[in-house]
Each structure stands twice: as structure tokens, then as C-alpha cells.
């Protein structure tokens, strides 16, 4: 059985900017001392004794607790989730330890160029998110009283959503009863903050040891896409970067310009972004971005073949079946749309939606993103800023 419990309680819900990383620390502490176990080691030993697994993650808006277990112990594991999520016993010793763990995690990210790009891109277009160094700087300010306040405000029954995948037939009533028995205070479903987004000039994060250009760029529209349009964009991403035969990644790989490159859709409550990322040598960067410009322009002009569309739909239908073989994959299918937008995707209607996608749908959505005024490119490299600025100009379609 796969169990996921989400709260709108991520970093953006910190009471003040100086405590930005507090949600991350709360997440780490949730597997520590609680109403039944004296510390993290005791809890972990009992939780994992039959092979069960648990983890958690924090984003700007969410904190999500995930676990997976054998079917025979599903109720024991759900009960243990309740102790961790609903009755943590925060203490100074574990706070000191987990602040150190979070510090080590974030410090490691400073050497991961792709981790540097996206917070800086968010800031450039107007999102109120600090960079990694600024996030590290908030850790010393976090005290036990702040942890307890943030937890009380965000971990409420009304602010919780869950997905449980597995053999739930004849168990639903017991599952609901167990969840209702968790000692969570009443509250409200917290609103997602809304930022005023805008265009930004290209940004260079200079690293002397970065011999290549690691880049990310986004076209953002100020709306949330409905489920059908997400399927349309998934087909478009397949056409441009999905495989070795794709228009951008496939051609770039064949010409020896890149080892890897991708694109995806990020769909939030107020905005949706079409994100691209990759790495290219300084010498090959102009050729790669010329290729990106050429292929995106041709798509905006409607130059997509029926064969490309049918291939993208066939791939989507295949992944639809492949990606539902485990309980974790089933949870993945529902998680983003439900946790972020409160939407339940009708799994059985997916083939019908995919089969209905046509060229007009794809071109219209591509035009909408590529004509957006909310855009920027961020790169990590040792090259001159003028190089990144010139590459950014090629992305104006």
C-alpha cells in the first residue's frame, strides 16, 4: 500500500522571511520523537521492521509525507504515520541535529548547478523565493517555539489531503476512521500565495570552474491548465524533447551538441510554466539555441506532421498503462493535480482524452506559451554575461 499525506505548509508559509527554511526543518523533525517513540531511531526501527519505507519532501507550498508497505501491515503503518504526523514531540536536541542535516543538504546543493538555476529563475520573474545561500542563512534564526507555531498553523485536519493506493476495497471505512482518529486540530485549507510575475533579462550565475553552460528557461502563463491541456502539453514535450527522435533533443544529440536535455510542464494554482533545461559546451551553445529557436518557431507556425502527433499519442497511451503497475505509480498519477489544484483526474477517461488531441490543440497551446511576456533564461557558467544574453534573444519566438 502507498500512503501520501500532504499539507499546504511549505516554505512560503513561513511567518517571516527570516524563517524561510522552517517547513523543511519541521518535515525532518516529524520522524523524530512523538507520542509513542522516544526518538527517531526507535520510530525508524519499528516502522521498517517488515520492509516498509517512508520519506518526506518540502516545496514552496507543500509538505508531503510518503510511505509504502506490504499489504499485510497496512493498518500498522497507517497508524505509525499518525504518530509522526499528528503527535510529534519537538525537542531541542533533535532540532539542533536536524538543522545540521538540513544545512548539509542545502550546502551539497550549492555544488549542483541545476539546483542553483530554478530558485534564481523564480526570483527573476517575481516569485518571492530566496536562493540557496539565503535559505542557509535562515537556519540559525529557527527556534523551537517557531517550529511549534508553524506546525500548529499548517498541520490541521482541514489543511490535510491524502492519497492511499492499494487494496482498499472493504477497508475504506476503517481507513477513514483511522485518519479521523489522528490528533489534528481544526483549521483551514491555506490559500496559495499569488505573485505578480514578469519578464526578466537573462541571468548568469558565474562559476569559474563551470566549463559548460548549464541552463534553464521558462515560458509562463498566468493561469492553471486543466487536465486535458496537460495531456496536450505532454504530447508536445514528447515531440520536442521526449526521445532520441525528438525535434530538439533528438537532433541536438545526433549532432553531438548535448548529452541530455528535457522539458516539462509545471502547473501551480495561479500559473503554469513550460520549463526547459540542459547542459551544453560554450562552443556549441549558439548552435543548440539556434536549433531550439528553429524548432519552436516551426511549431508555432503549425509545422507539425500527423505522424508526429500520432507517435506522441501512441507513446502517451503506452505510458498510461506502464505507469500504473505499482501502487506508487498509481499515487503519482493523481498526486500533483489533487494536492496542488484539488482536481481528481479520471483515470479511465485518459485514453479518450489522449486520442482526442489534435494539431490545432497543440499549436494553440504552444503559441500561448511562446507569446507570453513572462519569460527568462538562467545559466551557470564561466562564460561572459553577453553570451547568455545573446542566447536568451534566440528564445524570443
C-alpha positions, 0 to 999 in steps of 0.5 A: 500500500502507498500512503501520501499525506500532504499539507499546504505548509511549505516554505512560503508559509513561513511567518517571516522571511527570516524563517524561510527554511522552517517547513523543511526543518519541521518535515525532518523533525516529524520522524523524530520523537512523538507520542509513542517513540522516544526518538527517531531511531526507535520510530525508524526501527519499528516502522521498517521492521517488515520492509516498509519505507517512508520519506518526506519532501518540502516545496514552496507550498507543500509538505508531503509525507510518503510511505509504502508497505506490504499489504499485510501491515497496512493498518500498522503503518497507517497508524505509525504515520499518525504518530509522526504526523499528528503527535510529534514531540519537538525537542531541542536536541533533535532540532539542533541535529536536524538543522545540521542535516538540513544545512548539509543538504542545502550546502551539497546543493550549492555544488549542483548547478541545476539546483542553483538555476530554478530558485534564481529563475523564480526570483527573476520573474517575481516569485518571492523565493530566496536562493540557496545561500539565503535559505542557509542563512535562515537556519540559525534564526529557527527556534523551537517555539517557531517550529511549534507555531508553524506546525500548529498553523499548517498541520490541521485536519482541514489543511490535510489531503491524502492519497492511499493506493492499494487494496482498499476495497472493504477497508475504506471505512476503517481507513477513514476512521483511522485518519479521523482518529489522528490528533489534528486540530481544526483549521483551514485549507491555506490559500496559495500565495499569488505573485505578480510575475514578469519578464526578466533579462537573462541571468548568469550565475558565474562559476569559474570552474563551470566549463559548460553552460548549464541552463534553464528557461521558462515560458509562463502563463498566468493561469492553471491548465486543466487536465486535458491541456496537460495531456496536450502539453505532454504530447508536445514535450514528447515531440520536442524533447521526449526521445532520441527522435525528438525535434530538439533533443533528438537532433541536438544529440545526433549532432553531438551538441548535448548529452541530455536535455528535457522539458516539462510542464509545471502547473501551480494554482495561479500559473503554469510554466513550460520549463526547459533545461540542459547542459551544453559546451560554450562552443556549441551553445549558439548552435543548440539555441539556434536549433531550439529557436528553429524548432519552436518557431516551426511549431508555432507556425503549425509545422507539425506532421500527423505522424508526429502527433500520432507517435506522441499519442501512441507513446502517451497511451503506452505510458498510461498503462506502464505507469500504473503497475505499482501502487506508487505509480498509481499515487503519482498519477493523481498526486500533483493535480489533487494536492496542488489544484484539488482536481481528481483526474479520471483515470479511465477517461485518459485514453479518450482524452489522449486520442482526442488531441489534435494539431490545432490543440497543440499549436494553440497551446504552444503559441500561448506559451511562446507569446507570453511576456513572462519569460527568462533564461538562467545559466551557470557558467564561466562564460561572459554575461553577453553570451547568455544574453545573446542566447536568451534573444534566440528564445524570443519566438 
